Amino acid sequence: MRTAEAPGSSEVVNYAPFLLYPSPFPRVGLQEAKRVQYAVNKLIHSVATDFTFLEEVLQSVIEVDVFTRKLLEICRTVHKEGTSQEIHFGMLRSDYMFDTNTKQIKQIEVNAIASSFAGLASKVSMFHRWFLERQGWTVEQTDKHLPENTAASGLAKGLIEAWKLYNKQDAVILFVVEPETRNIFDQRDIEYEVYKQQPQVRIIRCTMSKVSKASLDSNSKALLIDGKEVGVVYYRDGYAPDQYTSDEVWQTRLKVERSSAIKCPSIQYHLAGTKKVQQVLSKPGMLERFLDAEESALVRKTFVGLYSLDMGEEGDAAVAMAMENPGKYVLKPQREGGGNNTFGEAIVDVLGPISDTVERTAFILMEQIHPQSHSNYIIRAGNPPHVENVISELGVFGVVIGRGKELLLNEQHGHLLRTKMMGVDEGGVAMGYGAIDSPYLE
């Protein structure tokens, strides 16, 4: 990774934090997470293509959450004008912990935009296999306990499939990137995998500022940057409010959505990944609106308690639960990326002053999950390694492409294990909370 001191330099770098040994994770948990990913992919696509549902669900949130409101305004504009591209494309990551009380995986969230670490996770999996074999493990042992990780190659395959559907050989794939990103090498891994699988594809990297200078063909609505037609837009930026630094950035996002380029994610997919949608889908009978009975049962098994904080009796009851026993819950805003949630007694400080106001509707309340702890070495630059008591969070990557209501591609590709010290609430590696790991299947 690039360093915090020089986030724009690819010459001043250090290693990403990782675990010396693969961490124990129940085999049945990984199997179940992979199995349910197909239903999760279908669910996100079905929700995203139901504009009425999205608008209804987010109505209370947009009253107080400016970021979500602006995203929905773009969605409304495109819906009203008529879309120039009916194909939706998502590279999702569903995150879980294996709960010690229920002995099942429990969903934390679904990441719908800029889902990261497919590249570095694949490399850590390779490292752990190499490391254990250097200590005398046989190939049969590593094959049995260390699952193959196809995250980077699988996401690259998804980009290529979307590019093929755009059906123009000279169209480019655009990575929309931050002006400075420490995690650039994770992105490059996916880029190089695309070249390996489809050498004739050209990838360009542009910031939102650069994309703002792009033009739309008046007839075809093709997105043109420096004379190049963009077939696929892959966002590694645009998921947080502070990345929209001006009205020009918002207009740029609208311009891309108006274009005929295939977006990863489309604005609808972005909204389908909000925490409010997750909470509403946990209500009785809601999953059946989008999935069949078997798929609904698979997804529902992964849910913990999710509670609305909308104004009214239901929201009042949830506020009372949180204030009375904050250690049981997590307070979540409508955000992706690490560092946004509130845990434990801090919930009282955040929720208390707004408990009787409409401001509380910007959040949902979620029950805490209780994973098993274990011992391992976190290898982090500048910190001498020593044994830590740690817990792990599993992410499973999914690729989904659909045209209108029809699914064209529904696949599961690889995984990410993030491990952090016991007692640390957030788990994001880029935010400095967690480290990249791989599962040792038990």
Secondary structure, 3 states (H helix, E strand, C coil): CECCCCCCCCCCECCCCEECCCEEECHHHHHHHHHHHHHHHHHHHHHHCCHHHHHHHCCCHHHCCHHHHHHHHHHHHHHHHCCCCCEEEEEEEEEEEEECCCCEEEEEEEECCCCCCHHHHHHHHHHHHHHHHHCCCCHHHHHHHCCCCCHHHHHHHHHHHHHHHHCCCCCEEEEECCCCCCCHHHHHHHHHHHHHHCCCCCEEEECHHHHCCCEECCCCCCEEECCEEEEEEEECCCCCHHHCCCHHHHHHHHHHHHCCCEEECCHHHHHHCCHHHHHHHCCCCCHHHCCCHHHHHHHHCCCCCEEECCCCHHHHHHHHHHHHCHHHEEEEECCCCCCCCEECCHHHHHHHHHCCCHHHHHEEEEECCCECCEEEEEEECCECCCEEEEEEEEEEEEEEEEECCEEEEEEEEEEEEEEEECCCCCCCCCCCCCEEECEEEC
